[in-house]
Amino acid sequence: MILRPVTENELTELASLDARANRSPWSLFSYQQARQQTTQKIIGAYDQSTGELLGACVYSQVLDEGEILQLCIRYEKQRNGYAYQLLNY
């Protein structure tokens, strides 16, 4: 698994993935707003061999304080430890 920031072009895929995986998904607009905020980051988890987006974590960090705002893993890839790896990033 590769962890890296999610690009603007990948936000539509992320919002779609989130809608299928979560009971309280974020909209595309919410992801776009988060990406524009200087205190918020979106880190994606990608399959190392295919480059497929597996999931992402949106978090906010101000000084020494952090908050997880959203966490999603592709529904069919859940229960494989990807969220754990994202949280340990």
C-alpha positions in Angstrom: 0.0 0.0 0.0 1.2 3.5 -0.9 0.1 6.5 1.2 0.1 10.0 -0.4 -2.0 13.1 -0.6 -5.1 12.8 -2.7 -5.1 15.1 -5.8 -7.9 17.3 -6.9 -8.6 15.0 -9.9 -9.1 12.1 -7.5 -11.8 13.7 -5.3 -14.7 12.5 -7.4 -13.6 8.9 -7.1 -13.1 9.4 -3.4 -16.6 10.9 -2.9 -18.0 7.9 -4.8 -16.0 5.4 -2.8 -17.1 7.1 0.4 -20.8 7.0 -0.6 -20.6 3.3 -1.0 -18.6 2.6 2.1 -20.0 4.9 4.8 -23.4 5.5 6.5 -22.5 9.2 6.7 -20.5 9.9 3.5 -19.1 13.3 2.6 -20.1 15.0 -0.6 -17.7 15.9 -3.4 -18.1 19.5 -2.3 -17.1 18.6 1.3 -13.9 17.0 0.0 -13.2 20.0 -2.2 -13.6 22.3 0.7 -11.3 20.2 2.9 -8.6 20.2 0.3 -8.6 24.0 0.1 -8.2 24.4 3.8 -4.6 24.9 4.9 -5.2 23.1 8.2 -6.8 20.0 6.6 -5.1 17.2 4.8 -6.5 14.3 2.7 -4.2 11.2 2.7 -5.1 8.4 0.3 -4.2 4.8 0.5 -3.4 3.2 -2.9 -2.8 -0.3 -4.1 0.9 -0.6 -4.8 0.4 -2.8 -7.9 -2.6 -1.3 -9.5 -2.6 2.3 -8.2 -6.3 1.9 -7.2 -7.6 4.3 -4.5 -8.4 2.0 -1.5 -9.5 4.8 0.9 -8.6 8.0 2.6 -8.3 9.8 5.8 -9.2 13.5 6.2 -7.7 15.2 9.2 -7.2 18.6 10.6 -4.0 19.7 12.4 -3.5 22.9 14.3 -0.3 23.3 16.2 0.0 20.1 18.4 -3.7 19.2 18.1 -5.2 16.8 15.5 -8.7 15.7 14.7 -9.9 13.0 12.3 -12.7 14.4 10.2 -13.5 11.5 7.9 -12.1 8.0 7.3 -13.2 5.7 4.5 -12.0 2.5 2.9 -13.4 1.0 -0.3 -16.3 -1.3 0.8 -14.9 -4.5 -0.8 -11.4 -3.8 0.7 -12.5 -3.3 4.3 -11.2 -5.6 7.1 -7.7 -5.8 5.6 -5.9 -3.3 7.9 -5.9 -0.3 5.5 -7.6 2.0 7.9 -5.1 1.0 10.6 -2.3 1.9 8.3 -3.9 5.3 7.4 -4.3 6.1 11.1 -0.6 5.3 11.7 0.5 7.6 8.9 
